[in-house]
Amino acid sequence: MGMQAALHLIYPPQCLTCDALVTTDFGLCGHCWRETPFVTGLVCDQCGVPLPGEDSGQPEHCDDCLTIARPWSQGRAAMLYKDNARRMVLALKHGDRLDLARPAAGWMLRAAQPLLVPGMLVAPIPLHWLRLIKRRYNQAALLSGALAKMAGLDHCPDLLIRQRYTGSQEGRDRDSRFANLATALTVHPRRANRVEGRHILLVDDVMTSGATFAAAAEACIAAGASGVSVLALARVAKDG
């Protein structure tokens, strides 16, 4: 019997979000899986939000992405930000559940397949240093690092810096979110050589309006990136 099998006899794997026993490490039980709104089917090619209808093989776009100029080329999300997905995001973000990063990165990798290109550089959305001190870790960097390793891509956890404190985006309308993030992000001066001529995959835990991704993408393009794609663990979507 192998060491892993022996450990499973002593400590059977448990569901990531409840106490139910599961067959593999880092898995969800049947109930929690059904309560987790993974994104499937037809999605907006730029932000990953689900769309009605069937996939025709041609890029489709949601109403927001038809009216807002996105500075990135494609975007995807693994889940919708509600139910068990919301609980997992908050546990990773505020509950010190760092163990969630690995399985979450696997779900994100599956969603990101249409975005991946050879030579792509993966980078997280940065936290301001004051928030990083308070939280002790950047959940986006945990996700981007695990994702890059799984995908066999280069990872640069400090590619971007947040040069001013922007506060929380919660409670702001769409225009205020974009105004709050304008010029807040920039490429780290000592990492600029890693951006020139490369396609950047930006990673974050949640995408709402896209303001943070937009500020990060604009910074990468200004530094010479050949293109930018974005990937979120969860996407906030309008009901109905």
N, C-alpha and C positions, 0 to 999 in steps of 0.2 A: 504493500500500500504506500502511495506517495505521500509526501508531507502535506500537500494541499488537501488530499482526500482525508487524511487523519485529522487535520484541523477542522474540516467540515463536519466530521463526526462529533467533535467536541463543541465546536461553535458553528452550528448550521447557519447558512446565509439567511439574512433577513431582508425583507423589502426595504427599499431606500426611504420610504415615507411612512411605514407602519411596522408593527412587530410580526407580521405574517412571515412564515418561512417560505423561501423561494429556492429554486434549483441551482442558481448561479449567483456569484458575487455581483454586486452593483446592479441588481435587477429589481423590477417592480412586480408585486403580486398582481393577480388578475384584476382585482377590484381597483387598485391604484392605477393600473395601466388604463382601464376604461375611464377613469376620472382625469386622465392626462390628455389634453387636447393637442395631440401631435398634428402638425400641418401635413396634409396629404392632398393629392389631386391637383387641380389647376390653381396656380398662384400668380400674383403679380410678379413680373420678371424683375422689377426694380426694388420692391420692398418685401416680397414674400407673403403678403397677406392673401388668404384664400379667396378665390373668385368663383362665381357660379359657372356652371357649364363644364364641358369636357375639354381635355387638353388636345388642341389641334396640331401641336408641334410648332406653332408660331408664338413668339413672345406676346403676352397680353399684359395690360397695365390697368391698375385700379384708378378710380377717379382722382385720388390725391396725386398720384404720380403722373397723371395726364395734365394736371394744373400746376404742379410745383416742379420747378427745374431741379432735378437731382444731379449733383456733381459726380455721382458714381454711375457705373454702367449696369450692374446687376446686384440683386440682393435677395437673401433668403432668411427664413427663420425656422427653427425646429418645432416650435410649439406656439400656441396662443397663450397670452398672458392672462390666464384665468384658471379656476379650479386647482387641481393638483400641480399644474405647471407653475402657477403663481406661488403656491406654498413652497415649492422647491427653489424657485428663484430667490424668494425672501430668506429662506434658510441658508442658501449659499452666500447671499449678500450681507445678511445681518446676524445670522445664527451660527457662524463658525462651522458650517457644514462643508468643509473643504473636500470631503469625500465625494460630494456630488459633482465636482468638476469633471472627473474622468468619464462617468457615464453620460453626463450632459454633452461633453465634447464629442462623444460617439454619435449621439443623436444629431448634433450640429453637422458633423462630417457627412452624414447621410443626406441631410438637406442641402449641403454645400456642393454636392457633386457637379451640378451644372456650372458652378463658378470657377472651379479649380483649373489652373493653367500651369504649365511647366515654368519653374523659376519664380513662382509667386512668393511674395514675402508676407508673412502673417504678423499682424500687430494689434494690440488691444487699444481700446479707448482708455486714455489715462485718467487717473484721479488727480485732483490737486493735492499737493503735499500735505496740507492741513488735514484733509479728509483721509489720506492714506495713513497718517500717524494715528488718527482716531480709530480707523477700521483695522489697521495692521496688515492688510493685504488688499490687492486689487482683484476682484472676482473676474473681471474681464481678462486680466492677464493669466489667471489660472486656466480659464477656458481656452484662450488662444494658444497657450503653451501646450496643453494636452492635445488640442486639435492639430497643431503643426506637427507634433511628434507622430500622431496617428497617420497623417497625410504625407509624411516625409517631406515637409516644406520647411524653409528657413523661418525662424521666429525672431522677432526683435521686440522684447517686452517694453523697452523705453524709446521706441521710435518717435513717439509723440509726447509732448509735455503740455500740461494745462497751465498757461502762463498767468492766469488770473483766476481768483476764486469766483465761481459762478453761482454758488448756492444750489438749492434744489430746484429742479424743473417742475416738481409736483405742484399742481394748482394753477399753472400758467397756461394761457391759451396758445394756439399754434404760433401766432406771430410773435408773442412774447418769448416763446422758447427759442425761436430762431434769433431774435434780437439779443437774448441773453448769452448765446453761444458765439455770436459773431466775433471773429478774431481771437477767441479764447484759446484755441489750440494751435500749436505750431510744431514743426518737426524739430527734434532735438538737434542742436547745432553739430554735435559730434556723430550724428547718425545720418546726416544728409547724403553722404556718399552711398548709403544703402538703398536710397529711394530712386535715384536717377535711373530712368529707363526701365523701371520694374513695375509690374502690376502688384498692387497692394491689396490684401484682404484684411479689412478692418473688422474686429470682433468686439461685441458687447453683450451684456446679459439681456438687456431689454431695448427694443426700439418702439418709440411712441410716435412722435411727429417726424422723426428723422433729422432733427436739428443738430444733434450731437454728431451723428454720422456725417452730416453735410459739412460741419466745421472741420472735422478731421479729414474728410476727403479733399476739401479745398486746400488744406495745408499740404497734403501729400502731392497734389497736382502742382501747387506753386513751387514745390521742391523738385519737380521734374519727373514725377511718377508717370509711367506710360498709361496707366489706368487704375481704377479703384473699384473694388466690389465690397459689399458689406454683408455681414452675417451676424444674426442675433440668436440667442438661445430662445427668447420669447418675443412675440410681436403683439402689441396692443392693437386690437381691431374693434371697429365699431360694431355694436350689436345690430342684428337685423340685416 
